[in-house]
Amino acid sequence: MANFLQTITKPIDYPSELPKWNCDGSSTGQAPGEDSEAGEPIPTSKHQRAAEIFSNQKVIHEVPWYASFGCFNLVWHRARIHIAPKLMSNGPWDGQLVPTQGSYYCAVGATKSFGRDISDAHYKACLYAGINTSGTNGKVMPGQWEYQVGPSVGIEAGDHIWCSPNLLERITEQAGVVLKLDPTPIEVDWNGAGYHTNFTTKSMREDGDYEAIEKAILNLSLHHKEYISAYREGNERRLTGKQETANINIFSWGVANHGCSICVGRETEKQSKDLRPTSNMDPYVVTSLLAETTLLWEPTLAADALAA
């Protein structure tokens, strides 16, 4: 993601009030040098396709809500610790085997919690920037953190999720720490990093309308391969059927089962959580695919038979 600084001479209340700033697309490999300033969405823009889906009246009527939980990993260089495949050096376990997972999740203490200052700084930066952030917590791996974005409606979810990692990378840059969004940053028996996406529609939120959830799950099951291919590279190393994940080749769903592709909450059974996206996913792809598949796509009789 690119980063710019621009001087504004008056207060700005809305992004639409900002002046346009010419960006050289050829410098980033996104446009040819002979047509680098077209002023139109580039062919690879996922935002453009998402905007088309979320502007559909059927989608607007269903008021899709998203709440996403993004994981990230921190690696220290020339500083406190360096997380290696099976060893941790320059830290409390210098040259020793790293303790197994379990003691880091939502933990406190100098031997268990690494990077809280960065996570807290990112949380505050998101709030200051107007990103709809609802919380943060330490995760399973040492130096692994999660932050929650949402609930947000429609394309706003993609906008907020897209901007939040940019702020995070600015903060880690200042701290001299490397940000890792790889779904499996190190090859050990630890949970990887995903971007779990909670999703509900107006129909799902209405009392007693469990049929809307079942229909959505049916549609999602018939597009499993399409979703996996859209959820970025590296997912095959994470979705192994172990460490609270489903097998990448098999679609599954269950109530309060985090080992499935789709998890339906037990308390209300009125929301679905897609556990397949990776931490390096494109939020416009994930959110728009969920809306398109569950609200706009109608399965054929052949698809129904296949699902049965």
Residue frames relative to the residue before (quaternion, step in Angstrom):
aa qw qx qy qz dx dy dz
M 1.0000 0.0000 0.0000 0.0000 0.00 0.00 0.00
A 0.4188 -0.7190 0.4994 0.2414 3.56 -0.90 0.93
N 0.1746 -0.7764 0.5989 0.0893 3.53 -1.27 0.49
F 0.0179 -0.8075 0.5885 -0.0359 3.57 -0.84 0.99
L 0.1910 -0.7190 0.6467 0.1681 3.51 -1.34 0.33
Q 0.0228 0.7949 -0.6046 0.0455 3.57 -0.95 0.87
T 0.3795 -0.7244 0.5323 0.2188 3.56 -0.99 0.86
I 0.0982 -0.7787 0.6194 0.0195 3.56 -0.82 1.08
T 0.3257 -0.8057 0.4731 0.1448 3.58 -0.71 1.08
K 0.7690 0.2379 -0.1742 0.5672 3.60 1.24 0.06
P 0.6274 -0.5425 0.3835 0.4062 3.62 -1.14 0.43
I 0.2026 -0.7689 0.5996 0.0911 3.56 -1.11 0.80
D 0.2188 -0.7958 0.5556 0.1011 3.57 -0.80 1.04
Y 0.8001 0.1329 -0.0463 0.5832 3.58 1.09 -0.71
P 0.6000 -0.5824 0.4028 0.3722 3.62 -1.06 0.67
S 0.6065 0.5821 -0.3573 0.4071 3.61 1.09 -0.66
E 0.6288 0.5438 -0.3321 0.4457 3.59 1.22 -0.39
L 0.5431 0.6259 -0.4021 0.3893 3.58 1.23 -0.25
P 0.4641 -0.6678 0.4918 0.3110 3.62 -1.00 0.69
K 0.5388 -0.5996 0.4698 0.3599 3.57 -1.15 0.54
W 0.1434 -0.7751 0.6109 0.0736 3.54 -1.10 0.74
N 0.4340 -0.7248 0.4791 0.2385 3.51 -0.65 1.15
C 0.0895 -0.7974 0.5965 0.0181 3.57 -0.86 0.99
D 0.3541 -0.7433 0.5325 0.1964 3.57 -0.83 1.00
G 0.2534 -0.8196 0.4987 0.1239 3.56 -0.14 1.29
S 0.6064 0.5678 -0.3700 0.4160 3.59 1.09 -0.54
S 0.5955 0.5815 -0.3651 0.4171 3.60 1.16 -0.51
T 0.7441 0.3621 -0.2034 0.5233 3.57 1.18 -0.51
G 0.5411 -0.6488 0.3886 0.3677 3.58 1.26 0.17
Q 0.5361 0.6476 -0.3877 0.3780 3.58 1.25 0.33
A 0.7853 0.1435 -0.0885 0.5957 3.60 1.24 -0.16
P 0.5306 -0.6186 0.4582 0.3546 3.61 -1.11 0.55
G 0.6268 -0.5862 0.3733 0.3522 3.56 -1.13 0.67
E 0.6857 0.4882 -0.2912 0.4547 3.58 1.08 -0.67
D 0.7710 0.1727 -0.1287 0.5993 3.61 1.26 -0.14
S 0.1782 0.8526 -0.4668 0.1532 3.53 0.80 1.07
E 0.7571 0.3324 -0.1823 0.5320 3.60 1.24 -0.22
A 0.0962 0.8627 -0.4898 0.0813 3.57 0.92 0.98
G 0.3446 -0.7613 0.4880 0.2518 3.59 1.07 -0.62
E 0.6532 0.4632 -0.3100 0.5125 3.59 1.26 0.18
P 0.6380 -0.5134 0.3820 0.4282 3.62 -1.17 0.39
I 0.4302 -0.6954 0.5119 0.2632 3.56 -0.94 0.88
P 0.6691 -0.5326 0.3268 0.4023 3.63 -1.12 0.53
T 0.7034 0.4636 -0.2741 0.4638 3.59 1.08 -0.62
S 0.4289 0.7211 -0.4575 0.2944 3.61 1.25 0.06
K 0.2495 -0.7696 0.5737 0.1282 3.56 -0.66 1.12
H 0.5533 0.6122 -0.3870 0.4114 3.58 1.20 -0.46
Q 0.6376 0.5497 -0.3288 0.4282 3.58 0.97 -0.85
R 0.6776 0.4743 -0.2860 0.4837 3.58 0.91 -0.92
A 0.6392 0.5226 -0.3270 0.4598 3.59 0.99 -0.80
A 0.6356 0.5383 -0.3288 0.4451 3.59 0.99 -0.83
E 0.6289 0.5338 -0.3305 0.4586 3.59 1.04 -0.75
I 0.6750 0.4899 -0.2954 0.4659 3.59 0.93 -0.89
F 0.7256 0.4473 -0.2565 0.4558 3.59 0.83 -0.95
S 0.6338 0.5064 -0.3439 0.4729 3.61 1.23 -0.19
N 0.4559 0.6681 -0.4526 0.3756 3.59 1.31 -0.04
Q 0.5250 -0.6816 0.4125 0.2994 3.58 -0.80 1.01
K 0.6238 0.5358 -0.3470 0.4511 3.58 1.05 -0.66
V 0.6509 0.4936 -0.3085 0.4875 3.56 1.04 -0.78
I 0.6351 0.5345 -0.3274 0.4514 3.58 0.95 -0.89
H 0.6533 0.5315 -0.3109 0.4404 3.58 0.96 -0.91
E 0.7117 0.4620 -0.2626 0.4594 3.59 1.03 -0.76
V 0.2574 -0.8155 0.4910 0.1661 3.62 1.31 -0.03
P 0.0092 -0.8442 0.5359 0.0012 3.63 0.53 1.09
W 0.2000 -0.7701 0.5994 0.0875 3.54 -0.89 1.04
Y 0.0863 -0.7769 0.6226 0.0380 3.54 -1.12 0.78
A 0.0448 0.7403 -0.6708 0.0036 3.52 -1.19 0.68
S 0.0709 -0.8440 0.5311 -0.0216 3.57 -0.40 1.24
F 0.2222 -0.7578 0.6035 0.1100 3.54 -1.10 0.82
G 0.0882 -0.8319 0.5477 0.0109 3.57 -0.33 1.25
C 0.2131 -0.7708 0.5898 0.1123 3.58 -0.96 0.91
F 0.0228 0.7785 -0.6272 -0.0044 3.54 -1.15 0.61
N 0.2854 -0.7508 0.5757 0.1529 3.55 -1.26 0.52
L 0.2432 -0.7667 0.5830 0.1147 3.53 -1.12 0.78
V 0.0813 -0.7773 0.6234 0.0262 3.57 -1.01 0.88
W 0.2501 -0.7817 0.5570 0.1271 3.58 -0.70 1.09
H 0.0952 -0.7645 0.6352 0.0546 3.56 -1.02 0.85
R 0.8400 0.0386 -0.0742 0.5361 3.56 -0.86 1.01
A 0.6475 0.4847 -0.3281 0.4881 3.58 1.12 0.52
R 0.8705 -0.1538 0.0580 0.4638 3.55 -1.05 -0.66
I 0.8136 -0.0844 0.0901 0.5682 3.59 0.65 -1.04
H 0.1709 -0.7374 0.6372 0.1446 3.51 -1.31 0.32
I 0.2609 -0.7850 0.5444 0.1390 3.57 -0.56 1.13
A 0.0533 -0.7961 0.6021 -0.0279 3.55 -0.58 1.20
P 0.7590 -0.4137 0.2237 0.4503 3.63 -1.21 0.31
K 0.8375 -0.0047 0.0043 0.5464 3.63 0.77 -0.85
L 0.7216 0.3895 -0.2399 0.5197 3.56 1.26 -0.02
M 0.1698 -0.7469 0.6295 0.1308 3.54 -1.20 0.51
S 0.1042 -0.8225 0.5586 0.0240 3.58 -0.59 1.14
N 0.8120 0.2509 -0.2054 0.4854 3.55 -1.29 0.41
G 0.6770 0.4476 -0.2963 0.5035 3.56 1.06 0.64
P 0.7908 -0.3371 0.2070 0.4671 3.59 -1.21 -0.24
W 0.7503 0.2965 -0.2029 0.5550 3.61 1.19 -0.37
D 0.0367 0.8537 -0.5174 0.0455 3.56 0.99 0.88
G 0.8614 0.0302 -0.0672 0.5025 3.54 -0.60 1.24
Q 0.6237 0.5313 -0.3467 0.4566 3.59 1.22 0.12
L 0.6214 -0.5132 0.4186 0.4187 3.53 -1.26 0.26
V 0.4690 -0.6732 0.4945 0.2870 3.56 -0.99 0.88
P 0.5119 -0.6357 0.4683 0.3384 3.63 -0.89 0.81
T 0.5721 -0.6085 0.4248 0.3492 3.56 -1.12 0.64
Q 0.6437 -0.5318 0.3760 0.4018 3.54 -1.26 0.38
G 0.4895 0.6505 -0.4892 0.3130 3.51 -1.24 0.51
S 0.7514 0.3885 -0.2176 0.4869 3.58 1.05 -0.73
Y 0.6437 0.5525 -0.3154 0.4253 3.61 1.26 -0.09
Y 0.5709 0.6325 -0.3751 0.3653 3.57 1.14 -0.61
C 0.8393 -0.0774 -0.0055 0.5380 3.58 -0.65 1.20
A 0.3636 0.7797 -0.4426 0.2529 3.58 1.20 0.57
V 0.1979 -0.7218 0.6414 0.1689 3.52 -1.39 0.17
G 0.5938 0.5780 -0.4207 0.3692 3.56 -1.20 0.46
A 0.5955 -0.6309 0.3846 0.3153 3.53 -1.10 0.82
T 0.7069 0.4399 -0.2724 0.4823 3.61 1.13 -0.51
K 0.7374 0.4005 -0.2228 0.4961 3.59 1.26 -0.06
S 0.7817 0.2995 -0.1440 0.5278 3.57 1.04 -0.71
F 0.0097 0.8078 -0.5856 0.0669 3.57 -0.53 1.23
G 0.8149 0.2616 -0.1920 0.4802 3.57 -0.74 1.02
R 0.3147 0.7659 -0.5130 0.2261 3.59 1.17 0.30
D 0.6158 0.5570 -0.3527 0.4315 3.60 1.03 -0.75
I 0.6601 0.4946 -0.3030 0.4772 3.57 1.04 -0.77
S 0.6513 0.5130 -0.3126 0.4635 3.57 0.94 -0.87
D 0.6741 0.4878 -0.2986 0.4674 3.58 0.92 -0.89
A 0.6404 0.5226 -0.3269 0.4582 3.59 1.00 -0.82
H 0.6471 0.5082 -0.3151 0.4729 3.58 1.03 -0.78
Y 0.6164 0.5513 -0.3338 0.4524 3.58 1.00 -0.83
K 0.6914 0.4696 -0.2721 0.4768 3.58 0.87 -0.98
A 0.6362 0.5296 -0.3323 0.4520 3.60 1.00 -0.78
C 0.6408 0.5169 -0.3232 0.4666 3.60 1.01 -0.79
L 0.6516 0.5056 -0.3178 0.4678 3.58 0.94 -0.86
Y 0.6581 0.5149 -0.3051 0.4568 3.58 0.94 -0.89
A 0.7053 0.4668 -0.2569 0.4676 3.57 1.03 -0.82
G 0.5415 -0.6400 0.3993 0.3710 3.60 1.23 -0.14
I 0.4260 0.6758 -0.4830 0.3585 3.58 1.24 0.34
N 0.4419 -0.7260 0.4699 0.2384 3.55 -0.80 1.05
T 0.1078 0.8118 -0.5549 0.1462 3.55 0.29 1.34
S 0.1779 -0.8365 0.5146 0.0619 3.57 -0.75 1.03
G 0.8267 -0.1360 0.0753 0.5408 3.61 1.15 -0.04
T 0.1282 -0.7670 0.6219 0.0927 3.56 -1.35 0.07
N 0.0649 0.7932 -0.6046 0.0337 3.58 -1.21 0.47
G 0.5577 -0.5854 0.4702 0.3538 3.53 -1.28 0.42
K 0.3009 -0.7725 0.5382 0.1516 3.57 -1.09 0.74
V 0.8100 -0.3614 0.2058 0.4134 3.52 -1.39 -0.12
M 0.7319 0.3983 -0.2367 0.4995 3.60 0.91 -0.88
P 0.5367 -0.5828 0.4737 0.3847 3.62 -1.13 0.44
G 0.7982 0.2215 -0.1900 0.5270 3.57 -0.82 1.01
Q 0.5923 0.5436 -0.3724 0.4637 3.61 1.27 0.22
W 0.0415 -0.8100 0.5836 -0.0389 3.55 -0.87 1.04
E 0.2181 -0.7506 0.6091 0.1345 3.53 -1.29 0.45
Y 0.0233 -0.7633 0.6431 0.0566 3.55 -1.17 0.61
Q 0.3285 -0.7632 0.5340 0.1564 3.55 -1.09 0.78
V 0.1250 -0.7701 0.6236 0.0489 3.55 -0.98 0.97
G 0.6924 0.4405 -0.3414 0.4582 3.56 -0.80 1.03
P 0.5144 -0.0186 -0.8093 -0.2829 1.42 -2.48 -0.18
S 0.0934 -0.7767 0.6226 0.0179 3.52 -1.10 0.88
V 0.3783 -0.7333 0.5289 0.1986 3.56 -1.18 0.61
G 0.8766 0.0507 -0.0369 0.4772 3.55 -1.02 0.91
I 0.8458 -0.1762 0.1276 0.4871 3.53 -1.11 -0.75
E 0.4958 0.6516 -0.4334 0.3766 3.60 1.22 -0.29
A 0.5911 0.5736 -0.3667 0.4325 3.58 1.09 -0.66
G 0.6694 0.4915 -0.2942 0.4731 3.58 0.91 -0.90
D 0.6291 0.5467 -0.3314 0.4423 3.57 0.99 -0.84
H 0.7074 0.4639 -0.2708 0.4594 3.58 0.84 -0.97
I 0.6589 0.4944 -0.3112 0.4739 3.57 0.98 -0.83
W 0.6336 0.5448 -0.3318 0.4378 3.60 1.04 -0.75
C 0.7181 0.4585 -0.2546 0.4575 3.59 0.93 -0.87
S 0.6205 0.6084 -0.3546 0.3453 3.60 0.98 -0.77
P 0.6692 0.4730 -0.3448 0.4578 3.70 0.85 -0.68
N 0.5794 0.5804 -0.3822 0.4257 3.58 1.14 -0.53
L 0.6442 0.4984 -0.3089 0.4912 3.57 1.02 -0.83
L 0.6409 0.5367 -0.3220 0.4443 3.56 0.98 -0.84
E 0.6820 0.4815 -0.3033 0.4594 3.58 0.91 -0.85
R 0.5960 0.5432 -0.3651 0.4652 3.60 1.12 -0.56
I 0.6689 0.5028 -0.2960 0.4607 3.57 0.99 -0.87
T 0.6747 0.4734 -0.3031 0.4784 3.61 0.90 -0.86
E 0.5809 0.5736 -0.3659 0.4469 3.59 1.13 -0.60
Q 0.6791 0.4842 -0.2837 0.4731 3.56 0.92 -0.92
A 0.6999 0.4662 -0.2635 0.4726 3.57 1.08 -0.72
G 0.4338 -0.7062 0.4580 0.3214 3.59 1.24 -0.20
V 0.5260 0.6079 -0.4000 0.4401 3.54 1.20 0.65
V 0.3918 -0.7243 0.5223 0.2217 3.57 -1.03 0.81
L 0.2851 -0.7496 0.5782 0.1501 3.57 -0.89 1.01
K 0.0978 -0.7920 0.6022 0.0233 3.56 -0.85 1.02
L 0.0913 -0.7904 0.6049 0.0330 3.57 -0.80 1.07
D 0.3444 0.7428 -0.4980 0.2859 3.56 1.25 0.28
P 0.5089 -0.6772 0.4290 0.3136 3.63 -0.85 0.89
T 0.7758 0.0904 -0.0769 0.6197 3.62 1.18 -0.47
P 0.1468 -0.8638 0.4745 0.0842 3.59 0.34 1.23
I 0.7890 0.0853 -0.0665 0.6048 3.60 1.11 -0.54
E 0.4488 -0.7151 0.4798 0.2390 3.55 -1.07 0.81
V 0.3868 0.6605 -0.5548 0.3259 3.54 0.16 1.33
D 0.6191 -0.5634 0.4059 0.3667 3.55 -1.32 0.25
W 0.4058 0.6718 -0.5010 0.3647 3.55 0.57 1.28
N 0.6055 -0.5326 0.4379 0.3973 3.55 -1.23 0.41
G 0.4164 -0.7026 0.5191 0.2519 3.56 -1.08 0.73
A 0.5488 -0.5951 0.4742 0.3463 3.54 -1.32 -0.35
G 0.0096 -0.8123 0.5818 -0.0398 3.57 -0.60 1.17
Y 0.3083 -0.7029 0.5918 0.2463 3.53 -1.35 -0.09
H 0.1359 -0.8315 0.5368 0.0453 3.53 0.40 1.30
T 0.1491 -0.8175 0.5558 0.0235 3.54 -0.85 1.03
N 0.2181 -0.7552 0.6082 0.1104 3.56 -0.60 1.18
F 0.0128 -0.8142 0.5772 -0.0605 3.55 -0.90 0.95
T 0.1134 0.7675 -0.6275 0.0654 3.57 -0.94 0.92
T 0.2328 -0.7359 0.6145 0.1635 3.52 -1.31 0.39
K 0.7059 -0.4358 0.3324 0.4485 3.56 -1.28 0.17
S 0.6597 0.5106 -0.3124 0.4543 3.59 0.94 -0.87
M 0.6564 0.5115 -0.3132 0.4577 3.59 1.00 -0.79
R 0.6968 0.4919 -0.2706 0.4465 3.55 1.07 -0.74
E 0.5511 0.6064 -0.4016 0.4091 3.58 1.22 -0.27
D 0.5787 -0.6283 0.3970 0.3358 3.57 -0.93 0.90
G 0.8577 0.1860 -0.1444 0.4570 3.51 -0.96 0.94
D 0.6011 0.5821 -0.3730 0.4008 3.61 1.20 -0.08
Y 0.0288 0.8235 -0.5617 0.0745 3.55 0.54 1.22
E 0.5316 0.6451 -0.4006 0.3751 3.58 1.21 -0.45
A 0.6179 0.5542 -0.3492 0.4348 3.60 1.05 -0.70
I 0.6446 0.5035 -0.3172 0.4801 3.58 1.06 -0.74
E 0.6541 0.5153 -0.3176 0.4536 3.57 0.93 -0.86
K 0.6457 0.5093 -0.3212 0.4696 3.58 1.00 -0.79
A 0.6439 0.5206 -0.3226 0.4586 3.58 0.97 -0.82
I 0.6599 0.5049 -0.3064 0.4644 3.58 0.97 -0.87
L 0.6082 0.5416 -0.3489 0.4636 3.59 1.04 -0.74
N 0.6771 0.4894 -0.2985 0.4615 3.59 0.83 -0.94
L 0.6543 0.5135 -0.3121 0.4592 3.57 0.98 -0.84
S 0.6374 0.5417 -0.3338 0.4346 3.59 1.00 -0.78
L 0.6926 0.4802 -0.2733 0.4637 3.58 1.07 -0.70
H 0.7183 0.3705 -0.2434 0.5362 3.59 1.30 -0.06
H 0.2342 0.8279 -0.4923 0.1317 3.59 1.20 0.37
K 0.6894 0.4800 -0.2955 0.4550 3.60 0.77 -0.97
E 0.6258 0.5402 -0.3323 0.4541 3.56 1.04 -0.77
Y 0.6615 0.5018 -0.3047 0.4666 3.57 0.96 -0.85
I 0.6532 0.5239 -0.3223 0.4415 3.57 0.86 -0.94
S 0.6797 0.4842 -0.2978 0.4635 3.59 0.93 -0.83
A 0.6867 0.4803 -0.2801 0.4682 3.59 1.16 -0.55
Y 0.6482 0.5627 -0.3087 0.4099 3.58 1.23 -0.39
R 0.6295 -0.6046 0.2897 0.3927 3.55 1.19 0.74
E 0.6448 -0.5646 0.3856 0.3418 3.49 -1.38 0.41
G 0.7189 0.4607 -0.3307 0.4019 3.53 -1.28 0.44
N 0.5024 0.6832 -0.4214 0.3214 3.58 1.22 -0.21
E 0.5849 0.5870 -0.3767 0.4141 3.58 1.15 -0.53
R 0.6412 0.5056 -0.3269 0.4759 3.60 1.18 -0.44
R 0.6995 0.4574 -0.2562 0.4856 3.58 1.22 -0.47
L 0.7433 0.3700 -0.2096 0.5165 3.60 0.85 -0.97
T 0.1570 0.8282 -0.5109 0.1685 3.55 0.36 1.29
G 0.5365 -0.5855 0.4270 0.4324 3.57 1.24 -0.32
K 0.6713 0.4158 -0.2875 0.5420 3.57 1.33 0.05
Q 0.8013 0.2959 -0.2092 0.4761 3.58 -1.33 0.07
E 0.6888 -0.5133 0.2770 0.4304 3.57 0.80 1.08
T 0.5683 0.5510 -0.4217 0.4422 3.59 0.90 0.88
A 0.4476 -0.6391 0.5462 0.3049 3.54 -1.33 0.32
N 0.5837 -0.5459 0.4532 0.3948 3.57 -1.25 0.33
I 0.5321 -0.6765 0.4102 0.3016 3.58 -0.81 1.02
N 0.7070 0.4785 -0.2577 0.4525 3.59 1.11 -0.62
I 0.7380 0.3860 -0.1978 0.5170 3.59 1.23 -0.29
F 0.2924 -0.7398 0.5776 0.1831 3.59 -0.80 0.99
S 0.0834 0.7877 -0.6057 0.0758 3.56 -0.99 0.85
W 0.0351 -0.7813 0.6212 0.0504 3.53 -1.26 0.37
G 0.0724 0.7957 -0.5981 0.0616 3.54 -1.19 0.51
V 0.5176 -0.6159 0.4953 0.3278 3.53 -1.31 0.28
A 0.8463 -0.0198 -0.0468 0.5303 3.58 -0.73 1.14
N 0.5202 0.6183 -0.4180 0.4151 3.60 1.15 0.60
H 0.1893 -0.8207 0.5327 0.0830 3.57 -0.27 1.26
G 0.5843 0.5495 -0.3839 0.4575 3.56 1.26 0.18
C 0.5854 0.5666 -0.3673 0.4487 3.59 1.25 0.32
S 0.6291 -0.5036 0.4212 0.4162 3.54 -1.33 0.14
I 0.7841 0.1205 -0.0308 0.6081 3.56 0.95 -0.99
C 0.1257 -0.7928 0.5948 0.0435 3.56 -0.78 1.05
V 0.1897 -0.7632 0.6100 0.0966 3.57 -0.83 1.02
G 0.4771 -0.7060 0.4461 0.2736 3.58 -0.73 1.07
R 0.4678 -0.7016 0.4649 0.2698 3.58 -0.91 0.90
E 0.6431 0.5789 -0.3411 0.3675 3.57 0.89 -0.92
T 0.8160 0.1709 -0.0849 0.5457 3.57 0.84 -0.88
E 0.1626 -0.7919 0.5541 0.1987 3.57 1.14 -0.68
K 0.5586 0.5890 -0.3908 0.4339 3.54 1.06 0.79
Q 0.7318 0.3041 -0.2614 0.5510 3.56 1.15 0.43
S 0.2645 -0.7480 0.5896 0.1511 3.54 -1.16 0.66
K 0.1628 -0.7704 0.6097 0.0914 3.54 -1.12 0.72
D 0.2488 -0.7579 0.5876 0.1359 3.57 -0.70 1.11
L 0.1818 -0.8282 0.5264 0.0620 3.56 -0.44 1.24
R 0.5422 0.6818 -0.3709 0.3219 3.61 1.26 0.01
P 0.5913 0.5995 -0.4077 0.3532 3.67 0.94 -0.62
T 0.4174 -0.6926 0.5361 0.2422 3.55 -1.19 0.70
S 0.6408 -0.5303 0.3900 0.3951 3.56 -1.28 0.29
N 0.7151 0.4130 -0.2523 0.5045 3.61 1.20 -0.44
M 0.3214 0.7857 -0.4755 0.2307 3.59 1.22 0.44
D 0.4485 -0.6268 0.5525 0.3174 3.56 -1.36 0.21
P 0.3945 -0.7676 0.4436 0.2417 3.63 -0.39 1.16
Y 0.6166 0.5421 -0.3586 0.4442 3.60 1.08 -0.58
V 0.6289 0.5202 -0.3286 0.4753 3.58 1.11 -0.68
V 0.6868 0.4970 -0.2927 0.4424 3.59 0.81 -1.01
T 0.7213 0.4532 -0.2709 0.4483 3.60 0.71 -1.03
S 0.6920 0.4708 -0.2958 0.4605 3.59 0.91 -0.84
L 0.6103 0.5421 -0.3571 0.4541 3.61 1.06 -0.64
L 0.6456 0.5188 -0.3237 0.4574 3.58 0.94 -0.84
A 0.6772 0.4816 -0.2939 0.4723 3.58 0.93 -0.88
E 0.6771 0.5055 -0.3030 0.4407 3.57 0.87 -0.94
T 0.7150 0.4706 -0.2649 0.4440 3.58 0.83 -1.00
T 0.7480 0.4129 -0.2324 0.4646 3.60 0.89 -0.85
L 0.7824 0.3520 -0.1746 0.4831 3.61 1.09 -0.61
L 0.7848 0.3436 -0.1730 0.4859 3.59 1.01 -0.71
W 0.6993 0.4628 -0.2783 0.4683 3.60 1.09 -0.58
E 0.1414 -0.7841 0.6018 0.0554 3.55 -0.91 0.99
P 0.3762 -0.7477 0.4967 0.2295 3.61 -0.58 1.08
T 0.4455 -0.6689 0.5275 0.2753 3.54 -1.18 0.62
L 0.6772 -0.4597 0.3576 0.4495 3.56 -1.30 0.12
A 0.6273 0.5398 -0.3389 0.4475 3.58 1.04 -0.73
A 0.6425 0.5143 -0.3144 0.4730 3.56 1.06 -0.80
D 0.6246 0.5374 -0.3304 0.4603 3.57 1.02 -0.79
A 0.6622 0.5086 -0.2983 0.4624 3.55 0.96 -0.92
L 0.6336 0.5287 -0.3216 0.4644 3.57 1.04 -0.84
A 0.6647 0.5052 -0.3065 0.4571 3.56 0.92 -0.88
A 0.6416 0.5298 -0.3185 0.4541 3.56 1.02 -0.81
